[in-house]
Amino acid sequence: MNDGIDEFEIIRIIVDVIGQPKPRFSRIGDDLAYLPKKRGKVMIKSDMLVEKTDIPRGMSLKQASRKSIVMCVSDFSAKGVMPSAALISLGIPRGIKESDIREIALGLKEAKEEFGIEILGGDTNEADCIIIDCFMVGFSDKIVERKGAKPGDIVVTSGFFGYSSSGLKIMLNGLNADQEFKERAIQSVLMPNPRLRLGLALAKNNLISSSIDSSDGLAISLHEIAMNSKVGIEINHLPTTDEVKKFAEMNNLELNNLVLYGGEEYEIVATIPKNKFNKAQRLAKRIGENIIPIGKVTKNFPKVNLSLNSKIIEIERKGWVHLK
């Protein structure tokens, strides 16, 4: 049992004390924040990668530093905003080797080139373990928020779930897996792929009513959309594959737990009005991406349910939560 408080409770307490920003600024609690300016908005995001919690055994420092940027890019993807630049602050343990610093730098360079952003500087300080904090900036006239879903909208994901949670179990616990699946699952942990191109295209064409990055898990993402949009959500299709199902069976694992509560997927979870769904699917296919329909938005606020095989199961609000 954990008698402490988790990250969501910490955020709630801080907001209760300091209050929400003035009306022209974004409210605390979405994937990106924005600042008003004469034309459009300045979009900002910070995310911290900490060695003890975010770098699993088997992940190189190069992959970890790339991931520190992926974590922010994924949020920009879900909001439909192109990131422009970043500041990177490093917490470095005393005695770290020069080769380790170079490896961290190579990962940052790879991400910089992959996502077309500029790294403008940052800060360094001593820490007990490696910490990489990314502060990212972009510019846009609009943002797709977590609120905006309406009853009747189709709930979608940008990819399949269960690979990252399976990969972590293989890496950390040595669970059995077919070789091809093992490689794919571990790769999803080491080299996550945020759906920036898809998020930008969907937002530009005004095709999604609400959206969120899924890095804390599918279940939490669905609950966040439901709570912010004041709607219910009913899922009738798990966005996973036969090989994930086989892995769950091989290791006597609950499939729903792998798919709903794993986290670290960096996919987009969104809602699309019915009359825009076909256009969204065609657009995704044209750019080589996926849109997977998994359910619908309902009036049953704030219920988030899984309806499969004539059974209705409540999807709990749990997933990857720091300090939980």
VEXKOL-191886 format. One record per residue (C-alpha): residue number from 1; x, y negated, z negated. Coordinates in steps of 0.1 Angstrom, whole numbers, padded with zeros to 4 digits. Last residue first. Layout:
! residues N
{pt NUM {X Y Z}}
...
! end
This chain:
! residues 324
{pt 324 {0016 -0059 0073}}
{pt 323 {0045 -0083 0071}}
{pt 322 {0044 -0088 0109}}
{pt 321 {0013 -0074 0126}}
{pt 320 {0014 -0049 0154}}
{pt 319 {-0022 -0034 0156}}
{pt 318 {-0054 -0038 0136}}
{pt 317 {-0088 -0052 0140}}
{pt 316 {-0107 -0019 0141}}
{pt 315 {-0125 -0007 0172}}
{pt 314 {-0159 0005 0160}}
{pt 313 {-0169 0037 0176}}
{pt 312 {-0200 0043 0198}}
{pt 311 {-0205 0078 0211}}
{pt 310 {-0224 0087 0243}}
{pt 309 {-0192 0100 0258}}
{pt 308 {-0173 0068 0253}}
{pt 307 {-0184 0034 0238}}
{pt 306 {-0156 0016 0220}}
{pt 305 {-0168 -0013 0200}}
{pt 304 {-0158 -0049 0192}}
{pt 303 {-0185 -0065 0171}}
{pt 302 {-0184 -0102 0164}}
{pt 301 {-0209 -0111 0179}}
{pt 300 {-0232 -0087 0196}}
{pt 299 {-0240 -0109 0226}}
{pt 298 {-0219 -0087 0249}}
{pt 297 {-0187 -0090 0269}}
{pt 296 {-0180 -0060 0291}}
{pt 295 {-0157 -0030 0295}}
{pt 294 {-0124 -0017 0307}}
{pt 293 {-0120 -0031 0342}}
{pt 292 {-0084 -0027 0354}}
{pt 291 {-0068 -0056 0374}}
{pt 290 {-0035 -0045 0389}}
{pt 289 {-0007 -0063 0407}}
{pt 288 {0009 -0061 0441}}
{pt 287 {0002 -0097 0452}}
{pt 286 {-0027 -0087 0476}}
{pt 285 {-0040 -0062 0451}}
{pt 284 {-0044 -0089 0424}}
{pt 283 {-0062 -0112 0448}}
{pt 282 {-0086 -0085 0459}}
{pt 281 {-0094 -0076 0423}}
{pt 280 {-0100 -0113 0414}}
{pt 279 {-0123 -0117 0444}}
{pt 278 {-0143 -0086 0434}}
{pt 277 {-0146 -0099 0398}}
{pt 276 {-0157 -0134 0405}}
{pt 275 {-0195 -0129 0404}}
{pt 274 {-0192 -0108 0373}}
{pt 273 {-0174 -0135 0353}}
{pt 272 {-0139 -0123 0343}}
{pt 271 {-0126 -0117 0308}}
{pt 270 {-0089 -0112 0300}}
{pt 269 {-0063 -0090 0284}}
{pt 268 {-0029 -0097 0300}}
{pt 267 {0000 -0072 0294}}
{pt 266 {0030 -0077 0272}}
{pt 265 {0027 -0041 0260}}
{pt 264 {0044 -0045 0226}}
{pt 263 {0014 -0033 0206}}
{pt 262 {0003 0002 0196}}
{pt 261 {-0032 -0001 0182}}
{pt 260 {-0056 0005 0211}}
{pt 259 {-0038 0029 0234}}
{pt 258 {-0017 0050 0211}}
{pt 257 {-0043 0049 0183}}
{pt 256 {-0071 0059 0208}}
{pt 255 {-0050 0089 0220}}
{pt 254 {-0048 0104 0185}}
{pt 253 {-0015 0123 0183}}
{pt 252 {-0010 0161 0182}}
{pt 251 {0024 0158 0199}}
{pt 250 {0017 0176 0231}}
{pt 249 {-0019 0162 0231}}
{pt 248 {-0008 0126 0228}}
{pt 247 {0018 0131 0255}}
{pt 246 {-0008 0147 0278}}
{pt 245 {-0031 0117 0273}}
{pt 244 {-0002 0093 0281}}
{pt 243 {0004 0114 0313}}
{pt 242 {-0033 0112 0322}}
{pt 241 {-0032 0074 0322}}
{pt 240 {-0045 0045 0301}}
{pt 239 {-0069 0016 0302}}
{pt 238 {-0096 0032 0280}}
{pt 237 {-0130 0028 0296}}
{pt 236 {-0163 0019 0280}}
{pt 235 {-0152 -0011 0258}}
{pt 234 {-0180 -0032 0244}}
{pt 233 {-0171 -0067 0233}}
{pt 232 {-0191 -0091 0211}}
{pt 231 {-0192 -0129 0215}}
{pt 230 {-0182 -0161 0195}}
{pt 229 {-0156 -0170 0221}}
{pt 228 {-0128 -0174 0195}}
{pt 227 {-0138 -0143 0175}}
{pt 226 {-0145 -0120 0205}}
{pt 225 {-0113 -0131 0223}}
{pt 224 {-0092 -0125 0191}}
{pt 223 {-0109 -0092 0185}}
{pt 222 {-0100 -0080 0220}}
{pt 221 {-0064 -0090 0216}}
{pt 220 {-0062 -0073 0182}}
{pt 219 {-0075 -0040 0197}}
{pt 218 {-0052 -0042 0227}}
{pt 217 {-0020 -0046 0207}}
{pt 216 {0001 -0074 0192}}
{pt 215 {0018 -0080 0226}}
{pt 214 {-0015 -0083 0244}}
{pt 213 {-0013 -0118 0258}}
{pt 212 {-0047 -0135 0258}}
{pt 211 {-0073 -0146 0283}}
{pt 210 {-0107 -0163 0287}}
{pt 209 {-0130 -0172 0316}}
{pt 208 {-0109 -0158 0344}}
{pt 207 {-0112 -0165 0381}}
{pt 206 {-0103 -0202 0384}}
{pt 205 {-0082 -0197 0415}}
{pt 204 {-0051 -0212 0399}}
{pt 203 {-0058 -0192 0367}}
{pt 202 {-0059 -0159 0385}}
{pt 201 {-0028 -0166 0405}}
{pt 200 {-0007 -0179 0376}}
{pt 199 {-0017 -0149 0354}}
{pt 198 {-0008 -0124 0382}}
{pt 197 {0026 -0139 0389}}
{pt 196 {0034 -0140 0352}}
{pt 195 {0025 -0104 0344}}
{pt 194 {0051 -0098 0317}}
{pt 193 {0073 -0067 0323}}
{pt 192 {0088 -0051 0292}}
{pt 191 {0124 -0037 0297}}
{pt 190 {0134 -0017 0267}}
{pt 189 {0100 -0006 0254}}
{pt 188 {0084 0000 0289}}
{pt 187 {0117 0018 0298}}
{pt 186 {0112 0042 0269}}
{pt 185 {0078 0051 0282}}
{pt 184 {0090 0055 0318}}
{pt 183 {0120 0077 0309}}
{pt 182 {0099 0099 0286}}
{pt 181 {0072 0102 0312}}
{pt 180 {0096 0115 0338}}
{pt 179 {0113 0138 0312}}
{pt 178 {0081 0154 0299}}
{pt 177 {0077 0144 0262}}
{pt 176 {0085 0158 0227}}
{pt 175 {0088 0133 0198}}
{pt 174 {0123 0122 0188}}
{pt 173 {0110 0099 0159}}
{pt 172 {0125 0066 0168}}
{pt 171 {0130 0067 0205}}
{pt 170 {0101 0090 0213}}
{pt 169 {0077 0072 0189}}
{pt 168 {0088 0039 0204}}
{pt 167 {0082 0051 0239}}
{pt 166 {0047 0064 0230}}
{pt 165 {0038 0030 0216}}
{pt 164 {0052 0013 0247}}
{pt 163 {0034 0036 0271}}
{pt 162 {0000 0036 0255}}
{pt 161 {-0017 0009 0276}}
{pt 160 {-0021 0006 0314}}
{pt 159 {-0019 -0028 0332}}
{pt 158 {-0034 -0062 0338}}
{pt 157 {-0064 -0056 0315}}
{pt 156 {-0100 -0064 0321}}
{pt 155 {-0133 -0073 0303}}
{pt 154 {-0161 -0081 0326}}
{pt 153 {-0183 -0111 0317}}
{pt 152 {-0220 -0103 0309}}
{pt 151 {-0220 -0122 0277}}
{pt 150 {-0196 -0152 0281}}
{pt 149 {-0159 -0155 0274}}
{pt 148 {-0146 -0191 0271}}
{pt 147 {-0125 -0189 0239}}
{pt 146 {-0090 -0174 0241}}
{pt 145 {-0079 -0203 0263}}
{pt 144 {-0070 -0205 0300}}
{pt 143 {-0050 -0238 0303}}
{pt 142 {-0054 -0269 0324}}
{pt 141 {-0034 -0297 0340}}
{pt 140 {-0001 -0279 0336}}
{pt 139 {0034 -0283 0324}}
{pt 138 {0058 -0258 0308}}
{pt 137 {0080 -0256 0277}}
{pt 136 {0096 -0227 0258}}
{pt 135 {0112 -0224 0224}}
{pt 134 {0129 -0191 0221}}
{pt 133 {0143 -0179 0187}}
{pt 132 {0169 -0151 0187}}
{pt 131 {0178 -0137 0153}}
{pt 130 {0206 -0112 0147}}
{pt 129 {0209 -0102 0111}}
{pt 128 {0219 -0118 0078}}
{pt 127 {0220 -0152 0094}}
{pt 126 {0246 -0179 0103}}
{pt 125 {0235 -0206 0126}}
{pt 124 {0233 -0215 0163}}
{pt 123 {0212 -0241 0181}}
{pt 122 {0194 -0247 0214}}
{pt 121 {0205 -0256 0249}}
{pt 120 {0186 -0263 0282}}
{pt 119 {0178 -0229 0295}}
{pt 118 {0161 -0233 0328}}
{pt 117 {0133 -0211 0340}}
{pt 116 {0128 -0191 0372}}
{pt 115 {0114 -0159 0356}}
{pt 114 {0140 -0134 0367}}
{pt 113 {0169 -0159 0369}}
{pt 112 {0165 -0171 0333}}
{pt 111 {0157 -0136 0321}}
{pt 110 {0190 -0122 0335}}
{pt 109 {0209 -0152 0321}}
{pt 108 {0194 -0146 0287}}
{pt 107 {0203 -0110 0288}}
{pt 106 {0239 -0118 0299}}
{pt 105 {0242 -0143 0270}}
{pt 104 {0233 -0116 0245}}
{pt 103 {0259 -0093 0260}}
{pt 102 {0285 -0121 0258}}
{pt 101 {0277 -0126 0222}}
{pt 100 {0281 -0088 0215}}
{pt 99 {0315 -0088 0234}}
{pt 98 {0327 -0117 0212}}
{pt 97 {0321 -0095 0181}}
{pt 96 {0299 -0105 0152}}
{pt 95 {0319 -0112 0120}}
{pt 94 {0292 -0132 0102}}
{pt 93 {0258 -0124 0114}}
{pt 92 {0243 -0147 0141}}
{pt 91 {0210 -0166 0140}}
{pt 90 {0206 -0179 0175}}
{pt 89 {0184 -0208 0188}}
{pt 88 {0174 -0208 0225}}
{pt 87 {0157 -0238 0241}}
{pt 86 {0136 -0231 0271}}
{pt 85 {0125 -0245 0305}}
{pt 84 {0098 -0245 0331}}
{pt 83 {0072 -0219 0322}}
{pt 82 {0044 -0216 0348}}
{pt 81 {0010 -0217 0331}}
{pt 80 {-0019 -0192 0336}}
{pt 79 {-0026 -0188 0299}}
{pt 78 {-0019 -0151 0299}}
{pt 77 {0013 -0156 0318}}
{pt 76 {0025 -0184 0295}}
{pt 75 {0021 -0159 0266}}
{pt 74 {0041 -0133 0285}}
{pt 73 {0068 -0158 0292}}
{pt 72 {0073 -0164 0255}}
{pt 71 {0079 -0127 0245}}
{pt 70 {0098 -0122 0278}}
{pt 69 {0123 -0148 0266}}
{pt 68 {0132 -0128 0234}}
{pt 67 {0130 -0096 0255}}
{pt 66 {0159 -0107 0276}}
{pt 65 {0179 -0112 0244}}
{pt 64 {0169 -0077 0233}}
{pt 63 {0178 -0061 0266}}
{pt 62 {0213 -0076 0265}}
{pt 61 {0216 -0067 0229}}
{pt 60 {0210 -0031 0238}}
{pt 59 {0178 -0012 0227}}
{pt 58 {0185 0023 0215}}
{pt 57 {0174 0018 0179}}
{pt 56 {0145 -0007 0180}}
{pt 55 {0151 -0044 0182}}
{pt 54 {0120 -0063 0170}}
{pt 53 {0117 -0057 0132}}
{pt 52 {0153 -0058 0118}}
{pt 51 {0168 -0076 0148}}
{pt 50 {0144 -0105 0146}}
{pt 49 {0130 -0120 0178}}
{pt 48 {0113 -0154 0173}}
{pt 47 {0086 -0170 0195}}
{pt 46 {0080 -0206 0203}}
{pt 45 {0055 -0220 0228}}
{pt 44 {0049 -0254 0244}}
{pt 43 {0026 -0267 0272}}
{pt 42 {0028 -0304 0281}}
{pt 41 {-0005 -0314 0295}}
{pt 40 {-0019 -0331 0326}}
{pt 39 {-0015 -0367 0335}}
{pt 38 {-0012 -0395 0309}}
{pt 37 {0001 -0370 0283}}
{pt 36 {-0016 -0348 0258}}
{pt 35 {0004 -0321 0240}}
{pt 34 {-0003 -0284 0244}}
{pt 33 {0000 -0252 0223}}
{pt 32 {0003 -0218 0238}}
{pt 31 {-0010 -0183 0227}}
{pt 30 {-0039 -0198 0207}}
{pt 29 {-0041 -0203 0169}}
{pt 28 {-0034 -0240 0161}}
{pt 27 {-0058 -0263 0180}}
{pt 26 {-0045 -0281 0211}}
{pt 25 {-0040 -0319 0209}}
{pt 24 {-0065 -0345 0221}}
{pt 23 {-0087 -0337 0190}}
{pt 22 {-0061 -0344 0163}}
{pt 21 {-0042 -0314 0150}}
{pt 20 {-0058 -0288 0126}}
{pt 19 {-0053 -0290 0088}}
{pt 18 {-0020 -0290 0068}}
{pt 17 {-0032 -0268 0039}}
{pt 16 {-0059 -0246 0055}}
{pt 15 {-0036 -0243 0086}}
{pt 14 {-0008 -0230 0064}}
{pt 13 {-0030 -0206 0046}}
{pt 12 {-0045 -0192 0079}}
{pt 11 {-0010 -0188 0094}}
{pt 10 {0002 -0168 0063}}
{pt 9 {-0030 -0147 0065}}
{pt 8 {-0022 -0138 0101}}
{pt 7 {0014 -0130 0093}}
{pt 6 {0006 -0105 0065}}
{pt 5 {0002 -0111 0028}}
{pt 4 {0018 -0089 0001}}
{pt 3 {0003 -0060 -0018}}
{pt 2 {0012 -0035 0009}}
{pt 1 {0000 0000 0000}}
! end
